[in-house]
Amino acid sequence: MDHDLSESENPAQEASNIRQFLTFIMAEEEYGVDILTVQEIRGWEEITAIPNSPKYVKGAINLRGTIVPIIDLRLRFGLRMADYGPLTVVIVVKVELKHGTKIMGLVVDAVSDVYSIAEDQAKDVPDINRSDNAEFVHGLVNVGEKMVVLLKLERVLNLTKDSEREALAN
């Protein structure tokens, strides 16, 4: 299902400012990622553990010859761990970072929908009680009666800062 949430009267301008977001559910909240970063959506499967990795890195899978690290977004965001079930999915994403392209799998509770969202609809994260997780958020957008959190995947997938933080803690 694709929902167009744009309100512009100029179709040419509207088309250039609209992006599609794949949304998913996690801890009863809805999050979105740019659909152009999504390579595929897979059901949950057993993965190979990676020793000495952060808790949110669940392991890796072999995806047609490419080793893909799997991140549990619940743990990445400091949320309560959930049991993996029949609706649990892995969204495989590909993101261009400063030091190259990164392909990773994101464990989420369930895939929800696809929305077409105009750039100017995304509202900034309020300054009150900002946490480390605020750096992961591109913006908030209202979709009907619910709010969707749009993520900055390049920040979510940047594990370097976390590795440095964990090394300092040890």
C-alpha positions as CSV (number, residue, x, y, z in Angstrom):
1,M,0.0,0.0,0.0
2,D,1.4,3.4,-1.0
3,H,0.1,6.6,0.5
4,D,0.8,10.0,-1.0
5,L,1.0,12.6,1.9
6,S,2.1,15.6,-0.2
7,E,0.0,18.7,-0.4
8,S,1.7,20.8,-3.1
9,E,-0.2,22.3,-6.0
10,N,2.8,22.3,-8.3
11,P,3.3,18.7,-9.6
12,A,6.9,19.3,-10.9
13,Q,8.0,20.8,-7.6
14,E,6.1,18.1,-5.7
15,A,7.8,15.2,-7.5
16,S,11.3,16.5,-6.7
17,N,10.5,17.0,-3.0
18,I,8.8,13.7,-2.4
19,R,10.6,10.6,-1.1
20,Q,9.2,7.2,-0.3
21,F,9.7,5.6,3.0
22,L,9.3,2.0,4.0
23,T,7.9,1.9,7.5
24,F,8.2,-0.8,10.1
25,I,7.0,-1.4,13.6
26,M,9.3,-1.7,16.6
27,A,8.2,-1.6,20.2
28,E,4.7,-0.5,19.1
29,E,6.1,2.6,17.3
30,E,6.4,3.2,13.6
31,Y,9.7,4.1,12.0
32,G,10.6,4.9,8.4
33,V,13.7,4.5,6.2
34,D,14.2,5.9,2.7
35,I,13.0,3.1,0.4
36,L,15.9,3.6,-2.0
37,T,18.2,2.2,0.7
38,V,16.2,-1.0,1.0
39,Q,17.7,-4.0,-0.9
40,E,15.3,-6.6,0.4
41,I,13.1,-7.8,3.2
42,R,13.7,-11.2,4.6
43,G,12.0,-13.4,7.3
44,W,14.0,-14.0,10.5
45,E,16.5,-16.8,10.1
46,E,19.3,-18.2,12.3
47,I,22.5,-16.1,12.1
48,T,26.2,-16.7,12.8
49,A,27.3,-14.8,16.0
50,I,30.2,-12.4,15.8
51,P,32.5,-12.6,18.9
52,N,33.3,-9.3,20.8
53,S,30.7,-7.3,18.9
54,P,28.3,-4.8,20.5
55,K,25.1,-6.4,22.0
56,Y,22.9,-5.0,19.3
57,V,25.0,-6.7,16.6
58,K,23.3,-10.1,16.5
59,G,25.7,-11.7,14.1
60,A,25.9,-12.0,10.3
61,I,24.3,-13.8,7.4
62,N,25.6,-14.9,4.0
63,L,23.5,-13.1,1.4
64,R,24.4,-14.5,-2.0
65,G,28.1,-14.4,-1.2
66,T,28.1,-11.1,0.8
67,I,28.6,-11.2,4.5
68,V,25.9,-9.0,6.0
69,P,26.0,-7.9,9.7
70,I,22.6,-8.0,11.4
71,I,21.7,-5.2,13.9
72,D,18.8,-5.5,16.3
73,L,17.3,-2.0,16.2
74,R,15.5,-2.5,19.5
75,L,18.9,-3.0,21.2
76,R,20.6,-0.2,19.2
77,F,18.0,2.2,20.5
78,G,18.2,1.0,24.0
79,L,14.7,-0.6,24.0
80,R,13.6,-3.8,25.6
81,M,14.7,-7.0,23.8
82,A,11.8,-8.9,22.2
83,D,11.5,-12.6,21.2
84,Y,11.9,-13.2,17.5
85,G,8.7,-14.6,16.0
86,P,7.0,-15.3,12.7
87,L,6.5,-11.6,12.0
88,T,10.1,-10.6,12.8
89,V,11.9,-9.5,9.7
90,V,15.3,-8.3,8.6
91,I,15.4,-5.3,6.3
92,V,18.6,-5.4,4.3
93,V,19.7,-1.9,3.6
94,K,22.6,-0.3,1.6
95,V,23.9,3.1,2.6
96,E,26.7,5.3,1.2
97,L,29.0,6.4,4.0
98,K,32.1,8.6,4.0
99,H,34.3,5.5,4.1
100,G,32.4,3.5,1.5
101,T,29.2,1.5,1.0
102,K,27.7,-0.4,4.0
103,I,25.2,-3.2,3.7
104,M,23.5,-4.3,6.9
105,G,20.4,-6.1,8.0
106,L,18.0,-4.4,10.5
107,V,16.0,-6.7,12.8
108,V,12.5,-5.1,13.3
109,D,9.2,-6.4,14.7
110,A,7.2,-6.2,11.4
111,V,7.1,-4.2,8.2
112,S,4.2,-1.8,8.0
113,D,3.7,0.3,4.9
114,V,5.2,2.6,2.2
115,Y,4.5,6.3,2.4
116,S,5.3,9.1,0.0
117,I,6.4,12.1,2.1
118,A,7.3,15.6,1.1
119,E,10.6,16.9,2.5
120,D,8.9,19.8,4.3
121,Q,6.5,17.5,6.2
122,A,9.3,16.2,8.4
123,K,9.5,18.1,11.7
124,D,12.6,18.4,13.8
125,V,12.9,16.3,17.0
126,P,11.9,18.5,20.0
127,D,14.9,19.7,22.1
128,I,13.4,18.4,25.4
129,N,15.1,15.4,26.9
130,R,17.3,14.8,23.8
131,S,19.1,11.5,24.1
132,D,21.9,9.9,22.2
133,N,19.2,8.3,20.0
134,A,18.2,11.8,18.7
135,E,21.1,11.7,16.3
136,F,19.5,8.8,14.6
137,V,16.3,10.7,13.8
138,H,15.9,12.7,10.5
139,G,12.5,14.0,11.6
140,L,8.9,13.2,12.7
141,V,6.0,13.2,10.3
142,N,2.3,12.8,11.0
143,V,0.5,10.2,8.9
144,G,-3.2,10.3,9.7
145,E,-3.6,9.9,13.4
146,K,-0.1,8.4,14.0
147,M,3.4,9.8,14.0
148,V,6.3,8.1,12.1
149,V,9.9,8.5,13.1
150,L,12.1,8.9,10.0
151,L,15.6,7.5,10.6
152,K,19.0,8.7,9.4
153,L,20.4,5.3,8.4
154,E,23.9,6.6,7.9
155,R,24.0,7.5,11.7
156,V,22.3,4.2,12.8
157,L,24.8,2.2,10.8
158,N,27.9,4.1,12.0
159,L,29.2,1.6,14.6
160,T,32.6,3.3,14.9
161,K,31.5,5.7,17.7
162,D,30.0,2.9,19.7
163,S,33.1,0.7,19.3
164,E,35.2,3.6,20.6
165,R,32.8,4.1,23.5
166,E,32.8,0.4,24.5
167,A,36.6,0.3,24.3
168,L,36.9,3.2,26.7
169,A,34.5,1.6,29.1
170,N,36.6,-1.6,29.2
